[in-house]
Structures are given as C-alpha cells and as structure tokens.
C-alpha cells in the first residue's frame, strides 16, 4: 500500500500484544512516543525529588525516609517513667553541630507543639523543666536554616516529678 492511508496506519498505536521487528522505531510524534516521553519525564522527576531529600515528614525510627537520613531518640525509651531533670539522647545519620557551621541540628519540643522548641546541636539535651504527667518528646532533624530535613521521631514518657523553672535551662512554658 502507498499514499496517506498506509502512513496514517503507521502512526496508530499498536495493540499491547504486538511486537515490533528489530530496527523498527516508534514514530517520534505518535501517541506512543508521547506516552514514553511523559513516563521518562515522570521517572526523572521522581529520581530528582528523592535525591533532594524531599519529604513531608516521617520518623527516623518511625519509618520516614528523609532522603535516607535517620534520627532516633535513644533515651529515654518509649513508655519510660522519668524524673526531672533527665537527658534526651539522640542518634542521627547526619553530623550535628552549630547552625553557623552549616551542620544539621535538631529541634526538640513536647506534645506536638513545635512553636516552642530547643535547638540541639549535639547528641543530647538535658530537660530541666517539664510538668508531671504523660508527655510526647518530639525531635525533628533540621537544615541549617531551620527548615525540616524530613526526619522526625518521638517517644512518650511519664514525668514523675515535674520541676524546674524557665531560668534553669528548661523550655519556656513548661
């Protein structure tokens, strides 16, 4: 066959079960070609997003991905009873340090209230002011500009004796 009819059939999308002979390519502007370009573009975007560590949260110990970064509260253990003062120990896959050094740091806050947090530039922080009762200790790995790095974790503790004041190193408001 020759002429426009044979050409228009050439641009039709073949059934999924058909196999093209070696050397025969898909027309560049055909429907199939467009679908392949869209699929490749989508896959490329997914790889780039994963490489940038884009994540909406999750936990180092709680299953979040954070681009492969991890953060864990190693002490106190989840469900522990503590007395004030007590130390929160952290373990991170990222080097922690002063914000002016360009290193990551951690925001530690309580009961989901991230408006009042303590910046932790090392692997532990002493908590000196937390009222008696059950509290969630939250930790969020942060970039130098304080934006979330995509890794968060938490444990729940019961404080037996609340204590301290804002002046002795505790978090404001607790």
Phi, psi and omega in degrees: 000148177221170178093188186298329183297312181294325179292318181294327176291326179299328182272355178290150178285125181287156176300152183302330184280349182283150179239133179274142176295153179304137177091344179273124184255164177281137178302137185298330182253010179288166180301317180298318179298319178296317180297319179295315180298320178295319180295316179295318178298317178297318179296320178297317177298320179297318179295317180296318179297318179295321180293334179274357180074022180294128180200151181261014179132203184113184183228143175304307177272353186252014173098001177287159182260316176052032179068026180093354178283152178229153175212133181219141170271112184270340175203142356289162179287154177301130179089000183289155170258132183228159172242145178280135000279156174215162183251136172259119178259138183238151173227125182229146174286343181261147176292129178259144180188183180301143181300327181290347178275349182090000181279161173292162173214178182236140170261124175251130180213174187235145172055035176076002182269089182278007176282339177237108184223164175245132177279126180244118184255010179220204185259011176200161176211139177269131178259119185244357184214096178209124183296156178300148178125185181275134180221148172264126174265120181251140176227133183230121177290133185234150172283171182303329181272013180074003176286150181297136176273356175099009180231124177225155177208164180205158171223157176251134179229160173246119179273123183280319177227111176295161181190177174075175176227173180300332185283346184257024172101358179285174178283142178303140176089356180242000000 
